[in-house]
Amino acid sequence: MKNIRSFYIYLLIIHALIALVVFTIPFLSKIYAFLIPIIGFYFVYINKNKNNEVLLVAAYMVGVEVFLRMTGGNFNNEFVKVNVMFFMVLGMIYSNFSINAFIYWAFLLLLIPGILITSSNADFTADVKKLLVFNLSGPFCLAISAIYMYQRKISFTYLQNIIIAMGLPVVTTTVYLFLFNPSVKDVVTGTQSNFETSGGFGPNQVSTVLGLGMFIFFSQLVLFSKSKKLMVLNGVLVLLISYRAIVTFSRGGVITGIVMITCLLFLLYYFANVKGRSKFILVFVLTALMAGGIWSYSSLQTSGLINKRYANEDGAGRTKKDRLGGREQIMDEEIKLFMDNPVTGVGPGMGKGLRKESFGTETASHNEITRMLSEHGLLGILGLIILFITPFILYINNRQHLYFLSFYFFWLLTINHAAMRTAAPAFVYALSLLLVQVKNPEKTENSDG
């Protein structure tokens, strides 16, 4: 696994076959979900986490989460988040963590008053435990992942292994989508998010993981395609994943993937020498051609409806009143709740029930920022400040982290359209805190113990 890139092509084939097997025998998705943490634990145990093996296992689980959900493999909605936290804690036991990560312990402490408010104010018919777990599993997963990864020394090569581990299940997801819905033309009838093209699962979450996959395999194409065969392979993967992301008709993940790729190209160009910058003209041209080609094909397959979707129009070409699929109203309600309860907020999970008075039904938040404001009040603002600022403070002395901006903006954009339903934004945020070195560090454990 340490030389994961040596088996790159074989691993891709295996993960494509996993999609075929699960599509043929759906029950095997449960077996797959059951085996991943068991094999992962054994892998970490035999290596004593000497090379941060927990990051490879956690990254793989983050990448596979949406596939398990769409195929019924998840044992519950928090299955992957709980496992990610378990492996991060296991990593701390083996390899300790930086004492400077106290800032994320402080973030965790800021969440506690909200827990007390929900516990004391929740209606007796409400499942308080379920409310708290649903709304706090994401922030807790982020904090624990951040504590483990805070300034942890790691080589850029090993970081690449981590994102490949995250990307392999995305290939499985993509192949499964082609099997589930081979003909996009037959199922696209409007400009709304499409469950058929998303494997029968939530388009928002499918789009999110595919957008992440776009970035992962684009980085492989630009930085690690050492032969024409690998260039073609990675280029095809970028095109296929991008196509399936676009035709979900969920814009958030696609836009996030584009921003991640743009951030990577910006940093690569910024730090390149004169000779390196001249080569970037070819990269920019190739990227533009790929983008134009896949968009044209997507437009053709959707009879132009995808163009209307991104122009915020309905199937008849009429401009829609809202740009965020009704999310603006939820965000407005959350801001109103914050204004009414500015100090402590209404408590985690309580906003969903209170919004029932406005909408008639319990509507979950899609925006983690406004949720933190409404449910945690002033303490939520302090928590957000920690999350926003800390990565940039670390980046000042961490310029070799070429993926920093991409990881940071993946988290920021994802929590604005998909909250923290999956473990991906939490884990990827924490990856931005790693102390990345182009050369292998003398040791992978933190020097301050």
C-alpha positions as CSV (number, residue, x, y, z in Angstrom):
1,M,0.0,0.0,0.0
2,K,2.9,2.3,0.6
3,N,3.7,2.1,-3.1
4,I,0.1,2.3,-4.1
5,R,1.0,4.0,-7.4
6,S,3.0,1.0,-8.5
7,F,-0.3,-1.0,-8.6
8,Y,-2.4,1.9,-9.9
9,I,-3.8,0.3,-13.0
10,Y,-4.5,-3.0,-11.3
11,L,-6.3,-1.2,-8.5
12,L,-8.5,0.7,-11.0
13,I,-9.5,-2.5,-12.7
14,I,-10.3,-4.2,-9.4
15,H,-12.5,-1.2,-8.3
16,A,-14.3,-1.2,-11.7
17,L,-15.0,-4.9,-11.1
18,I,-16.4,-4.2,-7.6
19,A,-19.1,-2.0,-9.2
20,L,-20.0,-4.9,-11.6
21,V,-20.2,-7.5,-8.8
22,V,-22.3,-5.3,-6.5
23,F,-24.6,-4.3,-9.4
24,T,-25.1,-8.0,-10.1
25,I,-25.4,-9.1,-6.5
26,P,-26.5,-6.1,-4.4
27,F,-26.2,-7.9,-1.0
28,L,-22.4,-7.9,-1.5
29,S,-22.4,-4.2,-0.8
30,K,-23.0,-5.0,2.9
31,I,-20.1,-7.5,2.9
32,Y,-17.9,-4.9,1.3
33,A,-18.9,-2.3,3.9
34,F,-18.2,-4.8,6.7
35,L,-14.8,-5.9,5.4
36,I,-13.3,-2.4,4.8
37,P,-12.9,-1.4,8.5
38,I,-11.8,-4.9,9.5
39,I,-9.1,-5.1,6.8
40,G,-8.2,-1.5,7.5
41,F,-7.8,-2.2,11.2
42,Y,-5.6,-5.2,10.5
43,F,-3.5,-3.1,8.1
44,V,-2.9,-0.4,10.7
45,Y,-2.3,-2.9,13.5
46,I,0.4,-4.9,11.7
47,N,2.2,-1.6,10.7
48,K,1.7,0.1,14.0
49,N,0.7,3.2,12.0
50,K,4.4,3.8,11.2
51,N,3.5,5.5,7.9
52,N,0.2,7.0,8.9
53,E,-1.7,4.1,7.5
54,V,-4.8,5.3,9.3
55,L,-5.0,8.1,6.7
56,L,-5.1,5.6,3.8
57,V,-7.9,3.7,5.5
58,A,-9.9,6.8,6.4
59,A,-9.4,8.2,2.9
60,Y,-10.7,5.0,1.3
61,M,-13.8,5.1,3.6
62,V,-14.5,8.7,2.7
63,G,-14.3,7.8,-1.0
64,V,-16.5,4.8,-0.7
65,E,-19.2,6.3,1.5
66,V,-21.6,7.5,-1.3
67,F,-21.2,4.2,-3.2
68,L,-22.2,2.2,0.0
69,R,-25.2,4.5,0.6
70,M,-26.5,4.2,-3.0
71,T,-26.2,0.4,-3.0
72,G,-27.6,-0.1,0.5
73,G,-24.2,-1.1,2.0
74,N,-24.1,1.5,4.8
75,F,-25.2,0.1,8.1
76,N,-26.4,3.6,9.1
77,N,-25.9,7.2,8.0
78,E,-23.0,7.8,10.4
79,F,-21.2,4.5,9.6
80,V,-18.3,6.1,7.7
81,K,-18.0,9.2,10.0
82,V,-17.8,6.9,13.0
83,N,-15.1,4.8,11.3
84,V,-13.1,7.8,10.3
85,M,-13.1,9.1,13.9
86,F,-12.2,5.6,15.1
87,F,-9.2,5.4,12.8
88,M,-8.1,8.9,13.7
89,V,-8.2,8.1,17.4
90,L,-6.3,4.8,16.7
91,G,-3.7,6.9,14.9
92,M,-3.3,9.2,17.9
93,I,-2.8,6.1,20.1
94,Y,0.0,4.8,17.9
95,S,1.5,8.1,16.8
96,N,0.3,10.8,19.2
97,F,-0.7,14.3,18.0
98,S,0.6,17.8,18.1
99,I,0.1,19.7,21.3
100,N,-0.6,22.8,19.1
101,A,-3.9,21.1,18.0
102,F,-5.5,22.4,21.1
103,I,-7.3,24.9,18.9
104,Y,-9.5,22.1,17.6
105,W,-10.1,20.8,21.2
106,A,-11.4,24.3,21.8
107,F,-13.7,23.9,18.8
108,L,-15.1,20.8,20.3
109,L,-15.7,22.5,23.6
110,L,-17.7,25.2,21.9
111,L,-20.2,22.6,20.7
112,I,-21.0,21.3,24.2
113,P,-23.3,24.1,25.4
114,G,-25.5,23.5,22.3
115,I,-25.8,19.8,23.3
116,L,-27.0,20.9,26.8
117,I,-29.6,23.3,25.2
118,T,-31.0,20.6,22.9
119,S,-31.1,18.0,25.7
120,S,-33.1,20.4,28.0
121,N,-35.4,22.0,25.3
122,A,-36.2,19.1,23.0
123,D,-39.8,18.0,22.8
124,F,-40.3,14.8,24.8
125,T,-41.3,13.0,21.6
126,A,-38.1,13.9,19.9
127,D,-35.2,11.5,19.7
128,V,-32.6,13.7,21.3
129,K,-29.8,11.3,20.6
130,K,-30.7,11.1,16.9
131,L,-30.9,14.9,16.7
132,L,-27.5,15.4,18.2
133,V,-25.8,12.6,16.2
134,F,-27.2,13.8,12.9
135,N,-26.1,17.4,13.4
136,L,-22.9,17.0,15.3
137,S,-21.3,13.9,13.7
138,G,-19.8,16.1,10.9
139,P,-18.3,18.7,13.2
140,F,-16.9,16.0,15.5
141,C,-15.5,14.1,12.6
142,L,-13.8,17.3,11.4
143,A,-12.3,18.2,14.8
144,I,-10.9,14.7,15.5
145,S,-9.5,14.4,12.0
146,A,-7.9,17.9,12.4
147,I,-6.4,17.0,15.7
148,Y,-4.7,14.0,14.2
149,M,-3.5,15.7,11.0
150,Y,-2.5,19.1,12.6
151,Q,1.0,19.8,11.3
152,R,1.7,16.1,10.8
153,K,4.7,15.7,8.6
154,I,4.1,13.8,5.4
155,S,5.7,13.6,2.0
156,F,3.9,14.9,-1.1
157,T,4.3,11.4,-2.6
158,Y,2.5,9.8,0.3
159,L,-0.2,12.5,0.2
160,Q,-0.7,11.4,-3.4
161,N,-1.2,7.8,-2.2
162,I,-3.9,9.1,0.2
163,I,-5.9,10.9,-2.4
164,I,-5.6,7.9,-4.8
165,A,-7.0,5.7,-1.9
166,M,-9.9,8.2,-1.8
167,G,-10.3,8.2,-5.6
168,L,-10.4,4.5,-6.2
169,P,-14.0,4.0,-4.8
170,V,-15.0,7.0,-6.9
171,V,-14.1,4.9,-10.0
172,T,-16.4,2.2,-8.5
173,T,-19.2,4.7,-8.1
174,T,-18.8,6.0,-11.7
175,V,-18.8,2.5,-13.2
176,Y,-21.9,1.7,-11.1
177,L,-23.7,4.8,-12.4
178,F,-23.1,3.7,-16.0
179,L,-24.5,0.2,-15.2
180,F,-27.5,1.6,-13.3
181,N,-28.3,4.2,-16.0
182,P,-26.5,3.5,-19.3
183,S,-28.7,6.0,-21.3
184,V,-28.9,9.5,-19.9
185,K,-31.2,10.6,-22.7
186,D,-33.9,8.2,-21.7
187,V,-34.3,9.6,-18.1
188,V,-33.6,13.4,-18.4
189,T,-36.9,15.2,-18.8
190,G,-36.4,18.5,-16.9
191,T,-33.7,20.6,-15.2
192,Q,-34.2,19.4,-11.6
193,S,-31.6,17.2,-9.9
194,N,-32.0,13.7,-11.3
195,F,-32.1,10.6,-9.1
196,E,-32.0,8.2,-12.1
197,T,-28.6,9.5,-13.3
198,S,-27.4,9.5,-9.7
199,G,-27.8,5.8,-9.1
200,G,-31.2,6.2,-7.4
201,F,-29.5,8.2,-4.6
202,G,-29.3,11.9,-3.6
203,P,-27.8,13.8,-6.6
204,N,-26.3,16.4,-4.2
205,Q,-24.1,13.8,-2.5
206,V,-23.3,11.9,-5.7
207,S,-22.3,15.1,-7.4
208,T,-20.1,16.0,-4.4
209,V,-18.0,12.8,-4.5
210,L,-17.7,12.9,-8.3
211,G,-16.5,16.5,-8.1
212,L,-13.8,15.3,-5.7
213,G,-13.0,12.5,-8.1
214,M,-12.6,15.1,-11.0
215,F,-9.9,16.8,-9.0
216,I,-8.2,13.6,-7.9
217,F,-7.8,12.2,-11.4
218,F,-7.0,15.6,-12.9
219,S,-4.1,15.9,-10.4
220,Q,-3.0,12.4,-11.5
221,L,-3.2,13.5,-15.1
222,V,-1.1,16.7,-14.6
223,L,1.4,15.6,-12.0
224,F,1.8,11.8,-12.2
225,S,1.2,10.6,-15.7
226,K,4.7,9.5,-16.6
227,S,3.8,7.7,-19.8
228,K,1.3,8.2,-22.7
229,K,-0.7,5.2,-21.4
230,L,-1.2,6.8,-18.0
231,M,-2.0,10.1,-19.6
232,V,-4.7,8.5,-21.7
233,L,-6.0,6.5,-18.8
234,N,-6.2,9.4,-16.4
235,G,-7.6,11.7,-19.1
236,V,-10.4,9.2,-19.8
237,L,-11.2,8.9,-16.1
238,V,-11.5,12.7,-15.7
239,L,-13.9,12.8,-18.7
240,L,-16.1,9.9,-17.5
241,I,-16.3,11.2,-13.9
242,S,-17.0,14.7,-15.0
243,Y,-19.7,13.6,-17.4
244,R,-21.5,11.6,-14.7
245,A,-21.1,14.5,-12.3
246,I,-22.7,16.9,-14.7
247,V,-25.7,14.8,-15.6
248,T,-26.7,14.4,-12.0
249,F,-28.0,18.0,-12.6
250,S,-26.7,18.9,-9.1
251,R,-24.4,21.8,-9.7
252,G,-22.6,22.0,-6.3
253,G,-20.2,19.1,-6.7
254,V,-19.3,20.1,-10.3
255,I,-18.6,23.7,-9.5
256,T,-16.6,22.6,-6.4
257,G,-14.5,20.2,-8.6
258,I,-13.8,23.0,-11.1
259,V,-12.7,25.3,-8.3
260,M,-10.4,22.7,-6.9
261,I,-8.8,22.1,-10.3
262,T,-8.4,25.9,-10.8
263,C,-6.8,26.3,-7.4
264,L,-4.3,23.5,-8.2
265,L,-3.4,25.0,-11.6
266,F,-3.0,28.4,-9.9
267,L,-0.5,27.2,-7.3
268,L,1.4,25.1,-9.8
269,Y,1.7,28.1,-12.1
270,Y,2.6,30.5,-9.3
271,F,5.4,28.3,-7.9
272,A,6.8,27.2,-11.3
273,N,9.9,28.7,-12.8
274,V,10.0,30.5,-16.2
275,K,10.6,27.2,-18.1
276,G,7.8,25.5,-16.2
277,R,5.4,28.3,-16.8
278,S,5.9,28.0,-20.6
279,K,4.8,24.4,-20.4
280,F,1.6,25.4,-18.7
281,I,0.2,26.8,-22.0
282,L,-0.2,23.2,-23.1
283,V,-1.8,22.2,-19.8
284,F,-4.3,25.1,-20.1
285,V,-5.1,24.3,-23.7
286,L,-5.6,20.6,-22.9
287,T,-7.8,21.4,-19.9
288,A,-9.9,23.8,-21.9
289,L,-10.4,21.3,-24.7
290,M,-11.4,18.6,-22.2
291,A,-13.9,20.9,-20.5
292,G,-15.4,22.0,-23.8
293,G,-15.7,18.5,-25.1
294,I,-17.3,17.0,-22.0
295,W,-19.7,19.9,-21.7
296,S,-20.7,19.6,-25.4
297,Y,-21.3,15.9,-25.0
298,S,-23.3,16.4,-21.8
299,S,-25.4,19.0,-23.5
300,L,-26.1,16.7,-26.5
301,Q,-27.1,13.8,-24.2
302,T,-29.5,16.0,-22.2
303,S,-31.0,17.7,-25.3
304,G,-29.6,21.0,-24.0
305,L,-31.4,20.8,-20.6
306,I,-28.1,20.9,-18.7
307,N,-27.4,24.3,-20.2
308,K,-30.7,25.6,-18.9
309,R,-29.9,24.0,-15.5
310,Y,-26.7,26.0,-15.1
311,A,-28.5,29.1,-16.5
312,N,-31.0,28.7,-13.6
313,E,-33.9,28.0,-16.1
314,D,-36.6,25.4,-16.1
315,G,-37.2,23.0,-19.0
316,A,-39.2,25.7,-20.9
317,G,-36.4,28.2,-20.6
318,R,-38.0,30.4,-17.9
319,T,-35.7,31.9,-15.3
320,K,-36.3,30.4,-11.9
321,K,-37.1,32.7,-8.9
322,D,-34.5,31.1,-6.7
323,R,-31.0,30.1,-7.6
324,L,-30.3,27.5,-4.9
325,G,-33.3,25.1,-5.2
326,G,-35.2,26.6,-2.2
327,R,-32.2,26.7,0.1
328,E,-32.3,30.5,0.3
329,Q,-35.5,30.3,2.3
330,I,-34.0,27.8,4.8
331,M,-30.9,30.0,5.1
332,D,-33.1,33.1,5.8
333,E,-35.0,31.2,8.5
334,E,-31.7,30.1,10.1
335,I,-30.4,33.7,10.1
336,K,-33.7,34.7,11.7
337,L,-33.3,32.0,14.4
338,F,-29.8,33.4,15.1
339,M,-31.1,36.9,15.4
340,D,-33.7,35.7,17.9
341,N,-31.2,33.6,19.9
342,P,-27.8,35.3,19.3
343,V,-25.9,34.0,22.3
344,T,-26.6,30.3,22.6
345,G,-28.6,29.5,19.5
346,V,-31.5,27.1,19.6
347,G,-29.4,23.9,20.0
348,P,-28.2,21.3,17.5
349,G,-31.1,19.7,15.6
350,M,-33.7,22.1,17.0
351,G,-33.7,24.4,13.9
352,K,-35.2,21.6,11.8
353,G,-38.2,21.3,14.0
354,L,-38.7,25.0,14.4
355,R,-38.7,25.4,10.6
356,K,-41.7,23.1,10.5
357,E,-43.8,26.1,11.6
358,S,-42.7,28.0,8.5
359,F,-42.6,25.3,5.8
360,G,-45.2,22.8,7.2
361,T,-42.6,20.0,7.1
362,E,-39.3,19.5,8.9
363,T,-36.6,20.6,6.4
364,A,-32.9,19.8,7.1
365,S,-30.3,22.5,6.6
366,H,-28.0,22.3,3.6
367,N,-25.7,25.0,4.8
368,E,-23.4,24.3,7.7
369,I,-22.5,27.9,8.2
370,T,-26.0,29.2,8.8
371,R,-26.8,26.0,10.8
372,M,-23.9,26.8,13.1
373,L,-25.2,30.3,13.6
374,S,-28.8,29.4,14.3
375,E,-28.1,26.3,16.5
376,H,-24.9,27.5,18.3
377,G,-25.2,31.3,18.3
378,L,-22.1,33.3,19.3
379,L,-20.2,30.1,20.1
380,G,-21.0,28.9,16.6
381,I,-19.4,32.1,15.2
382,L,-16.3,31.5,17.3
383,G,-16.1,27.9,16.0
384,L,-16.4,29.0,12.4
385,I,-13.6,31.6,12.9
386,I,-11.4,28.8,14.1
387,L,-12.2,26.7,11.1
388,F,-11.8,29.5,8.6
389,I,-8.5,31.0,9.9
390,T,-6.4,28.2,11.3
391,P,-5.5,26.5,7.9
392,F,-4.3,29.7,6.4
393,I,-2.1,30.4,9.5
394,L,-0.5,27.0,9.1
395,Y,-0.1,27.5,5.3
396,I,2.3,30.4,5.9
397,N,5.0,27.9,6.8
398,N,3.6,25.1,4.6
399,R,4.0,26.4,1.0
400,Q,4.9,22.9,-0.3
401,H,1.3,21.8,0.2
402,L,0.2,22.2,-3.4
403,Y,-3.3,20.9,-2.6
404,F,-4.0,23.3,0.3
405,L,-6.3,25.7,-1.6
406,S,-8.1,22.8,-3.3
407,F,-8.8,21.0,-0.1
408,Y,-9.8,24.1,1.8
409,F,-12.3,25.2,-0.9
410,F,-13.7,21.7,-1.2
411,W,-14.6,22.0,2.4
412,L,-15.9,25.5,2.2
413,L,-18.0,25.1,-0.9
414,T,-19.4,21.6,0.1
415,I,-20.6,22.8,3.5
416,N,-22.5,25.5,1.7
417,H,-24.6,23.2,-0.5
418,A,-24.5,19.8,1.2
419,A,-23.7,20.6,4.8
420,M,-21.7,17.8,6.4
421,R,-24.0,14.8,5.4
422,T,-20.9,12.8,4.5
423,A,-17.5,12.5,6.0
424,A,-15.8,14.0,2.9
425,P,-15.7,17.7,3.8
426,A,-14.6,17.0,7.4
427,F,-11.7,14.7,6.3
428,V,-10.6,16.8,3.3
429,Y,-10.6,19.9,5.5
430,A,-8.2,18.1,7.9
431,L,-5.9,17.2,4.9
432,S,-5.2,20.9,4.4
433,L,-3.5,21.0,7.9
434,L,-0.8,18.4,7.0
435,L,2.8,19.6,6.9
436,V,3.6,18.5,3.4
437,Q,7.2,18.0,2.3
438,V,8.4,17.4,-1.2
439,K,11.1,15.1,0.1
440,N,10.3,12.3,2.5
441,P,10.4,13.6,6.1
442,E,12.8,11.8,8.5
443,K,9.8,10.6,10.4
444,T,6.1,10.7,10.0
445,E,5.3,11.3,13.6
446,N,5.1,14.8,15.0
447,S,8.4,16.1,16.3
448,D,6.7,17.6,19.4
449,G,5.3,14.3,20.4
